[in-house]
Amino acid sequence: MNPEVHAVTGAYGYSGRYIAQRLLDAGHQVITLTNSDPRPDLFTGRVRTFPLSFKYPAQLKQSLQGVAVLYNTYWVRFNHRLFTHEEAVRNTRALFAAARDAGVRRIVHVSITNPSLDSELPYFRGKAELESALKESGMSYAILRPTVLFGKEDILINNIAWLLRKFPVFALFGDGQYRLQPIYVNDLARLAVTEGGRDQNVTLDAVGPETFTYRELVTAIGHIIGYSRPLVSLRPSLAYYLGFTLGKLLGDVVITRDEIRGLMDGLLYVESQPLGETALTEWATRHHSVLGMRYVSELARRRPRGAT
């Protein structure tokens, strides 16, 4: 029996590469839809690459012919002149339609905790719109709702460590008592591949085994890397402008107002049993010597490949 063909958006990106690797390890044929230039080829020729051509539905459909399961990791972190949430929603709808028309059996879709059609935050509202669109598509689906991802290629946890290494104090948004539940990116990949092999329609909160307040998270990272710093509570607006100024110096977007609000509104916390197995503190301890040694730029990652 020939192995099934599974498709992953952004297999040369962050979570997509872990999903693709797990699919290969499970014996599946894997293709990726991406606008990335696969250099270096992480998969040594084992993953065929097709363009993520949202403007050409027929081409998308053709690329997905013969695919059993599509794993969608495509999204954008914030609105920018190069990409917007509104565009990401429109593009993802086109991807779902192409998958349905191509006869894809199932979609495993990466969403976010606490999406809401009523949210004033485009990130969470857009994710809710896409969940609704997928449920209404008539296709078999699994929706995974992770909070913060961590792993070797992570941005948030790495850059917290970088700030702790570089500056004598660390600024918190308000009191830092809002909670989050980071999940290891490879645990998310394991969950995605497991759900890709099932048929039941499910929506799962993908959270890790440890819950932190933001203050506790920063304290734990500082302790692990040997750079414990005084934590200073600032008004969110002031903390944003500090991040904005730093971003200008780095040529990046360090933090957005919407991200601060999402954190402080508790949108990265849910009352669910953890599906992740890897503790952030254990992972960070194993990687303490390299964690935060260099700043990781969101825009530097995206400029070469658009918004994949």
C-alpha positions, -999 to 999 in steps of 0.1 A, spaced: 0 0 0 14 34 -10 18 58 19 -7 87 22 3 121 10 0 148 36 5 185 30 19 211 54 18 248 50 52 264 58 73 233 63 104 255 63 89 277 90 85 271 127 57 247 137 54 234 101 89 219 101 81 198 132 49 186 117 66 177 85 93 158 102 69 138 123 49 129 92 81 117 75 90 97 105 56 81 104 62 70 68 40 95 50 47 113 18 49 150 25 45 181 4 46 217 15 28 248 3 51 277 10 66 308 -4 99 301 14 131 294 -4 140 260 10 177 268 18 190 248 35 168 219 25 159 206 60 144 174 46 171 164 21 147 162 -8 120 142 9 95 171 9 82 183 -24 75 221 -25 46 239 -42 38 276 -41 13 289 -16 -5 308 -44 -35 322 -27 -43 344 -57 -46 314 -80 -72 289 -66 -68 265 -95 -31 262 -89 -37 257 -51 -63 230 -60 -39 213 -84 -11 213 -57 -35 195 -33 -46 168 -57 -41 134 -40 -35 149 -6 -52 131 23 -46 156 51 -37 192 51 -20 208 82 -25 245 82 0 266 101 -3 297 80 -10 330 98 5 364 106 14 377 140 4 413 135 -8 438 109 20 452 88 24 469 54 36 435 41 7 415 55 -25 419 75 -49 397 95 -77 405 71 -55 392 42 -46 361 62 -82 353 68 -90 358 31 -60 337 21 -69 309 45 -105 307 33 -91 303 -2 -68 275 10 -98 257 27 -118 260 -5 -90 246 -26 -85 217 -2 -123 209 -4 -123 211 -42 -92 189 -44 -108 162 -23 -86 165 8 -100 142 34 -92 162 66 -77 195 77 -58 200 109 -58 237 116 -37 256 141 -58 283 158 -53 301 191 -67 299 226 -99 319 233 -108 330 197 -139 350 195 -160 365 167 -168 394 191 -131 401 199 -118 436 193 -84 421 186 -80 412 149 -57 382 158 -83 364 179 -113 375 158 -96 363 126 -89 330 142 -125 326 152 -137 335 117 -115 307 103 -127 282 128 -162 289 118 -153 287 81 -137 253 86 -166 240 105 -190 252 78 -169 237 50 -183 202 55 -148 187 57 -134 166 85 -114 188 108 -93 190 139 -87 225 153 -58 229 177 -57 260 200 -21 265 212 -10 293 235 27 304 233 49 280 215 85 274 226 114 255 209 147 261 193 134 285 167 110 303 190 108 341 191 90 351 223 108 329 249 141 334 232 138 372 231 127 374 267 160 356 275 179 380 252 164 411 269 174 396 303 209 391 290 212 426 276 195 449 300 199 455 338 161 455 344 131 439 327 99 458 321 65 441 327 32 452 313 13 462 344 17 438 374 26 407 353 0 385 370 -18 374 338 -13 338 329 -1 317 300 6 280 293 35 275 268 35 244 248 66 228 232 64 230 194 72 193 190 43 184 213 20 205 191 34 186 161 28 153 178 -8 163 185 -13 175 150 -1 143 134 -22 122 158 -53 141 149 -45 139 112 -49 101 115 -84 104 130 -118 112 116 -137 129 145 -143 166 143 -126 181 174 -115 214 188 -86 210 213 -68 234 236 -32 227 231 -15 239 263 16 228 281 20 212 315 32 244 332 12 275 339 30 307 347 21 343 354 41 365 330 61 376 360 68 340 370 78 332 334 103 360 332 117 351 366 121 315 357 139 322 324 162 346 342 171 321 368 177 293 343 200 314 321 218 330 350 205 365 344 180 372 371 170 409 368 148 433 388 113 433 373 97 467 369 59 471 365 51 498 340 19 512 325 11 492 294 13 523 272 48 531 285 60 495 282 47 495 246 66 526 236 98 511 251 92 480 230 84 502 199 116 522 203 136 490 207 119 476 176 130 506 156 166 501 166 164 464 158 144 468 126 116 446 140 83 446 158 91 436 193 55 439 207 22 453 196 -6 470 216 -29 441 207 -4 415 219 -1 434 252 -39 435 256 -43 398 247 -18 389 274 -33 411 300 -68 400 292 -58 364 299 -64 352 264 -34 329 265 -48 309 294 -76 283 295 -91 259 321 -81 227 302 -61 197 309 -26 200 293 -20 181 261 17 190 259 42 168 278 74 189 278 78 214 306 93 248 295 115 249 325 131 215 317 135 224 280 150 258 289 174 242 314 187 219 287 192 248 263 203 275 288 237 281 272 222 292 239 188 305 249 187 343 242 222 345 229 210 364 198 178 384 191 154 367 167 136 390 143 100 383 132 103 406 102 137 392 91 120 358 90 91 371 69 107 395 45 123 368 23 91 348 19 61 372 24 36 360 50 41 323 52 
